[in-house]
Amino acid sequence: MREAVMALLEYHDLQVQDIPTCLGRLRVRSVGEGPAMVFWSSLLMDARMWMAQARHFSPRYRVVLINPPGHGDSEALSRGFTFAECAQCVSEVLDGLGIERCTFVGNSWGGMIGGTFAAMHPTRVEAAVLMNCTASPAGLRHRLEFPLLALVIRLLGGFRLGMVGTATRAFVGPTTERERPEAIARIHQALAVCDVDSIAWAVDSVVPKRPDQRALLAAIRAPVLVVAGEEDRTFAVVETRAMAQVIPGAEFVVMARTAHLAALENPEEVNGLIEGFLGRVR
């Protein structure tokens, strides 16, 4: 019965809490009871991208969806930030919710922060699932393209016309473009409500200024699953595999017919991967 009820869960049904952090007030939504499972989304996306996971896991877990700094209905950013500060935000969210330890699930920015968090706050991480992410610093293309994208968005006052298409192509591949209109619609909805100043700060911090985390991630001791998308145009499989290789004992999976937003594009397969991974490590 509980599974049937949770299958109908909508975003507005989740409990809302505002939590002060070192990067401003973060709006967190939660549902369910049991071991904590905490989610952090991709750059430009908000917590809504995880609704399929909230529906699936909330009958057995306390699911916590974080709207990252400057995203969704969290407080706008007024400066750049470090990955260590983002990891501190996760710790502060856990404190605010009375949670000691969690399974952390992140996509792209969230996956990178999941690695930082697992390395810097090891006593708080039971396991981590890091999707569509990297441990490497930005290459030349990312150092040039993403700041330009942020500048144009700022000048236009938001995502307009062709900019929506440019951002969407960074997120999805040919399979989602052909077969998953609901995922495309969710991306467009998220882009439409982005705060342009926050996006500029976040893009600068997450892309051209992101740190080389390869040495740091070698300190992780929690079980980790790293997931790459076969069609990911932002972080190629080889780059995400390199991240997995520096994390001791990490499992690595490549999802077919999936690009940069695995949990949104292919939610049932992602749910199955998380279930299988947690079943092996717990």
N, C-alpha and C positions, 0 to 999 in steps of 0.2 A: 504493500500500500504506500509506504513512504517513497519508494522509488517512483511510483506512478505520479505522486504529487510533485516530486522534485522535477520530473520530466516536463512539467508545465511551468516551471519557474521562469519568471521574467526579471529583468534587471531591477525594476522598481520594487520588486518583492524583497530584495536583499536589505539587511540591516545596514544603516549608514552611520559612520562615525568619523569625525574629523580629529586627526591626531597631529599635534605640533611636532615638527622635526627640524633638523638643522637646515633643511631646504624649504621651509615653510610648512603650512598646513596641508596635510595630505588627506584626501577623502578616500576612505576605505569602506568597502562593502563586504559583508560576510554573511554566511548562511551555513547551517549544519552543525553537527556536534561530532566530537571525536578528535583524533590526531589532527594537528593543524597542517594545512596545505596552502601555501602563500604564492600568489601569482603576480608577476610584474611584466608589463606589456612592452611592445616595441615602440621605438620612437615614432611619433605622430599618431599612435593609436592610444585608446584608453581601455579601461577595465572591461568594457563590453566585449572585447575580443575573446574573453575567456568564458562566456556564458555556457557554451557546450560542456566545458569542463566543470563549471559550477553545478549544472544539472546532473552530470554523471557522478561526481564525487561527493556531493553534499549529503547523500543518505548515510555515508560512513565516515566522512571527514568534516572538520571545521574548515570550510573554504573561505579564504581571505583574498579579495581582489583589490590590489593597490592601484589607484590612479597615480601614476608617477608624477614627480615634480613638474608643474607647469602643464599638465595634461588632464583631460577630462574636467572634472569640477574640483581639482586640487588648486591650491593657491598658485597664482602666476609667478613665474621666475623673474628675478630682477638682476641676476648675475649668472655667470657660468658656475660649474661645479666639477668636483672630482668624482671618480668612481668610489673612492673611499667614503666620501660624503653620502653617496647613494646607498652604500652598504650600511652606513650608520643609520640612514633613514629606515631601512628594513628593521634594524635592531630596535629603533624607537617605536616603530609600528607594533612590533611584538610586545614591547613593554606596555604600550598603550592598551593592548588587548589582553594583557595578562597571559601571554604565551611564552613558554620557555624555549621550546624547540619546534622546528617545522620541517616539512618537506618543501623545498623552494622550487618553483617552476617559472622559468623566464624565457622570453622570446626576444632575440636580437639584443637590444639594449638590456632587456631584462635578463637574458642569458649571460651577458657579460657581467652584469651586476651580481647575478647568482654565483658566478665564479669568484668575484671579489669577496662577497659575503661569506662563502664557504671557507675561503682562505683566511679572512681576517676575523671572523666570528665563529670559529669551529665548534664551540660548545652549543651553538644554537641551531645547527644544521643536522638533521637526521639523514637526509638524502637530497640530491639536487638533480633536476632535469633541465638541461641547458640547450635551447633550440635555436637554430639559425643564427649562430653567433661566432665570434672570433676572439682569440687572445692576442692577436697581432695589432700593431699600430696601423694607422690608415696608410694605404698606398697613395700614389700621386693622383689617381683618378678620383678617389674619395676626398682627398684634400682640396681638389679643385671644384668638383661638381657639387658637392653638398653645401659648402658655403655660398656658392652662387645661387643654388636653389633657395636657400634661406633668405638671401638678399632680395631676390625677385619676389618671393612671397611677402616679405616685409613691405616692399615698395608698392605692391598691388593691394596690400591690406588683406591678404588671405590667398587661398588656393583658387585660382581663376582659370577657367577654360583649359588650355593646354597643360598648365601646371598640375592639374588633377591627374591627367593622363601620365605625365612624367613620374609623379609620385607612385601612382598605381602600378606602373610597369616595374618599379623598383621592388615592389612587394610580391607580385604574382608572376606566374609563368604561363605558358601557352595552355596548359590543362585548365587552370582556373579561369583564364580568359574565355575559353570555349564553354566550359561546363558548370561553372559555379557563380552564377549571377548574384546569389545572396551574399557571397564573400565580397565581391566587388562593391555591392551596395553598402555593406558595413564599412568598408574602407572609405568610400566617398562620404558617408555620414560622419566618420571621425575627422576627415580632412576639413569638412565644412565648418566645424566648430573649433578648430585649432586657434589658440591665442598666438598671434604672429610674433610678438616679442618673445614669448616663452619658447616658441619653436626655434627662433634664431639662437637663443642661449643654449638650448638643448642640443641642437644640431652641432653647434660649435664644440660643445663639450664631449659629445658622444662619437663624433666622426673625426674631424681633423685633429682634435686634441686628445683623443683617447690614448690611454697608456699601453705600452707593451706589457701584457700581464703574464707572459709565459713563465717567467721565474716565480712569480707570486703563486700561480696556480699549481705549481709543483708541490706546494705545501698542503694542498687539500687532502684530508683524510676521510671525508665522508664518501659514501657511494655516489657516483655521478653517472648519469646517462647524458651523452651529447648526441643531438639529433641534427642532421643536415637535410636540406631539401635538394633533390636532384635537379630541380629547375630554378634554384635560387640565383637570381641575377645580382644580388648584393654581396653575399658571402658564398663563394663557390665551395663545392664539397671539399676540395683539397685544403681550403683554409680552415673550415670547421673541423676536418679530420686532424689537422695540425694542433688545434686546441685540445682535442681529446687526447692526443698523444702525450701532452705534457702533464696531464692530470693522472696521478697514480691510480691504476686499476679502473679507469673510466671505460664504460661501454660506449660503443659508437654505432649509430644506425643511420642509414641514408633512406629517406622516404621518397619513393617514386611518385611521379605525377604531383609533386608538391614543390612550392617555391619558398618564399621568405617568411610567410606567416602560417606555419604548419598547423597550429591549433585552430586557426580560423578556416583555413582551406580544407583541411582533412581531419576534422575533429574526432571522428570515430577511431581512426587509426592512431591518432595521438593518445586518446584515452586508453586504448589497448596497450600501447607502448608503455605508458606510465604504470598501468596496472601490472603488467608483466615484470617491469623493472622492480617495482616495490615488492612484488611477491618474491623475487629472487634475493633481495637484500635485507628483508626484514625477518 
